[in-house]
Amino acid sequence: MEEELITKKDLLDLTGISYGQLYRWKRKALIPDEWFIKKSSFTGQETYLPKEKILNRVNKIIELKDTVSLDELADMFSINPKSKSYTWEDIIENEISSEACLKLYSKSFGEKEEFVFKDVLCIYIFNKLLKDNILSFEQIEETIESIDFYYEKTEEKDYNLVMVKEKETIFSFFVAKDSWIPLKEYKVILDINFHDLADQIKKKLRG
């Protein structure tokens, strides 16, 4: 089903925000660049945005902008917030990972006293893959290395990490959300959306 769009002009009229506010929020990374879609119209070219997403985002910014800074809001909406680090206790107490899995993760990827958000997300997926017991330990390590390397790119577009198995062969790939259909001969091992997962983890960490 195609996503419903709203013109920039209709968005400004509906929400009461100004052109300047909209583009300031865009510059501050409160609204993703990819949401601004240029399309031909009878007047020439017009900017459209995904209606449900942008209305939810603008309403949330309006609700919070007088209580938190724009930088804090940007971190709140980002899938890779950079303003905070997390301890072993944060990760275990908020059920991101068991202590045993965290120790295994640290042996594979290096001992740290504190972790940035990207680390926390990798730890969460590492813990899940170990529990699922479908991949070998080496395959899990390779998967986490790929996520760690490519994760920043998933902030620019709404990507899923998909892993499928055909007989004994595992295939992994990043794909735009809702844009792939598995063939019958492939077994889907993992299909996670990074934006959705980041939101889930942020809620866990906030308690």
C-alpha positions as CSV (number, residue, x, y, z in Angstrom):
1,M,0.0,0.0,0.0
2,E,1.4,3.3,-1.1
3,E,2.2,5.8,1.7
4,E,-0.1,8.9,1.8
5,L,1.7,12.1,1.2
6,I,1.0,15.7,2.1
7,T,2.3,18.9,0.4
8,K,4.6,21.1,2.3
9,K,2.1,24.0,2.0
10,D,-0.8,21.9,3.4
11,L,1.5,20.7,6.3
12,L,2.3,24.3,7.2
13,D,-1.4,25.3,7.0
14,L,-2.5,22.3,9.0
15,T,0.1,22.6,11.8
16,G,0.5,26.3,12.0
17,I,4.3,26.1,11.8
18,S,6.4,28.4,9.6
19,Y,8.6,27.5,6.6
20,G,11.5,28.6,8.7
21,Q,10.7,26.3,11.6
22,L,10.2,23.3,9.3
23,Y,13.6,23.8,7.6
24,R,15.4,24.6,10.9
25,W,14.1,21.3,12.3
26,K,15.3,19.6,9.1
27,R,18.8,21.2,9.6
28,K,18.9,20.1,13.2
29,A,18.0,16.5,12.1
30,L,14.7,16.4,13.8
31,I,13.1,15.6,10.4
32,P,14.9,13.3,8.0
33,D,16.0,14.6,4.6
34,E,14.5,11.6,3.0
35,W,11.0,12.7,4.1
36,F,11.2,15.7,1.7
37,I,10.1,14.3,-1.6
38,K,10.2,16.4,-4.8
39,K,7.4,15.7,-7.3
40,S,6.2,17.3,-10.5
41,S,2.8,19.1,-10.2
42,F,0.7,21.3,-12.4
43,T,2.5,24.3,-10.9
44,G,6.0,22.9,-11.6
45,Q,7.6,21.1,-8.8
46,E,6.3,20.6,-5.3
47,T,7.6,19.2,-2.0
48,Y,5.7,16.4,-0.4
49,L,6.2,14.5,2.9
50,P,4.8,11.2,4.3
51,K,1.6,12.5,5.9
52,E,1.3,10.3,9.0
53,K,5.0,10.4,9.9
54,I,5.4,14.1,9.5
55,L,2.3,15.0,11.4
56,N,3.3,12.7,14.3
57,R,6.8,14.2,14.3
58,V,5.7,17.8,14.1
59,N,3.1,17.3,16.9
60,K,5.8,15.7,19.1
61,I,8.3,18.5,18.4
62,I,5.6,21.1,19.3
63,E,4.7,19.3,22.4
64,L,8.3,19.0,23.7
65,K,10.3,21.9,22.2
66,D,9.7,24.2,25.3
67,T,10.9,21.6,27.7
68,V,13.9,20.0,26.0
69,S,16.5,21.5,23.6
70,L,16.5,20.8,19.9
71,D,19.7,18.8,20.2
72,E,18.0,16.6,22.8
73,L,15.0,16.2,20.5
74,A,17.3,15.2,17.7
75,D,18.9,12.5,19.9
76,M,15.4,11.3,20.9
77,F,14.4,10.8,17.2
78,S,17.7,9.5,16.0
79,I,18.4,5.8,15.6
80,N,21.9,6.5,16.8
81,P,21.8,9.0,19.7
82,K,25.2,10.2,20.6
83,S,24.7,12.2,23.8
84,K,24.7,9.3,26.3
85,S,26.7,6.2,27.2
86,Y,25.6,3.1,29.0
87,T,27.2,0.8,31.6
88,W,27.1,-3.0,32.0
89,E,24.5,-2.4,34.7
90,D,22.2,-0.4,32.3
91,I,22.3,-3.1,29.7
92,I,21.6,-6.0,32.2
93,E,19.1,-4.3,34.4
94,N,17.1,-3.1,31.3
95,E,17.1,-6.6,29.8
96,I,19.0,-5.7,26.7
97,S,21.2,-8.7,27.3
98,S,22.0,-11.3,29.9
99,E,25.3,-11.0,31.7
100,A,26.6,-14.2,30.1
101,C,25.9,-12.9,26.6
102,L,27.4,-9.6,27.4
103,K,30.6,-11.3,28.5
104,L,30.7,-13.3,25.3
105,Y,30.1,-10.1,23.3
106,S,33.0,-8.4,25.0
107,K,35.3,-11.3,24.3
108,S,34.5,-11.0,20.6
109,F,34.4,-7.3,20.2
110,G,36.5,-5.9,23.0
111,E,36.2,-5.1,26.6
112,K,34.5,-1.7,27.4
113,E,33.3,-0.1,30.6
114,E,30.7,2.0,28.8
115,F,28.8,1.6,25.5
116,V,27.4,4.0,23.0
117,F,23.9,3.4,21.6
118,K,25.1,1.6,18.5
119,D,27.0,-0.9,20.8
120,V,23.8,-1.4,22.8
121,L,21.8,-2.2,19.6
122,C,24.5,-4.7,18.5
123,I,24.5,-6.3,21.9
124,Y,20.7,-6.7,21.8
125,I,20.9,-8.4,18.3
126,F,23.8,-10.5,19.4
127,N,21.8,-11.7,22.5
128,K,18.8,-12.5,20.3
129,L,20.8,-14.5,17.7
130,L,22.5,-16.5,20.4
131,K,19.1,-17.3,22.0
132,D,17.6,-18.2,18.6
133,N,20.4,-20.8,18.1
134,I,20.0,-20.8,14.3
135,L,23.4,-19.4,13.3
136,S,26.9,-20.6,14.2
137,F,28.8,-18.4,16.6
138,E,31.1,-17.3,13.7
139,Q,28.1,-16.3,11.6
140,I,26.7,-14.2,14.5
141,E,30.0,-12.4,14.9
142,E,30.1,-11.7,11.1
143,T,26.5,-10.3,11.3
144,I,27.4,-8.0,14.2
145,E,30.5,-6.8,12.4
146,S,28.4,-5.9,9.4
147,I,25.8,-4.1,11.5
148,D,28.5,-2.1,13.3
149,F,30.1,-1.1,10.0
150,Y,26.9,-0.1,8.2
151,Y,24.6,1.1,11.0
152,E,25.2,4.9,10.4
153,K,23.9,4.5,6.8
154,T,20.6,3.1,8.2
155,E,19.9,6.5,9.7
156,E,19.6,8.1,6.2
157,K,17.0,5.5,5.0
158,D,14.5,3.2,6.6
159,Y,16.4,-0.1,6.4
160,N,15.7,-3.7,7.5
161,L,18.3,-6.3,8.2
162,V,17.1,-9.5,6.6
163,M,18.7,-12.9,6.9
164,V,17.4,-15.9,4.9
165,K,18.5,-19.5,4.7
166,E,18.4,-21.7,1.6
167,K,19.4,-25.2,2.5
168,E,22.6,-24.7,4.4
169,T,23.5,-21.3,3.0
170,I,22.8,-18.0,4.8
171,F,22.2,-14.8,3.0
172,S,22.2,-11.4,4.7
173,F,21.3,-8.0,3.3
174,F,20.0,-4.5,4.1
175,V,16.9,-3.6,2.3
176,A,14.5,-0.6,2.4
177,K,11.5,-1.3,4.7
178,D,8.6,-3.3,3.2
179,S,10.3,-3.5,-0.2
180,W,11.1,-7.2,-0.4
181,I,9.2,-10.5,-0.7
182,P,10.8,-13.8,0.4
183,L,10.7,-16.6,-2.1
184,K,9.2,-19.9,-0.9
185,E,12.5,-21.8,-0.9
186,Y,14.1,-19.3,1.5
187,K,13.5,-19.5,5.3
188,V,13.5,-16.1,6.9
189,I,15.8,-16.2,10.0
190,L,15.8,-12.5,10.8
191,D,13.9,-9.5,9.6
192,I,14.3,-6.4,11.8
193,N,13.8,-2.7,11.1
194,F,16.5,-0.6,12.6
195,H,14.3,2.4,13.3
196,D,11.7,0.3,15.1
197,L,14.3,-1.6,17.0
198,A,16.1,1.6,18.1
199,D,12.8,2.9,19.4
200,Q,12.2,-0.3,21.4
201,I,15.7,-0.2,22.9
202,K,15.4,3.5,23.8
203,K,12.1,2.7,25.6
204,K,13.8,-0.1,27.5
205,L,16.7,2.2,28.5
206,R,14.2,4.9,29.7
207,G,12.5,2.2,31.9
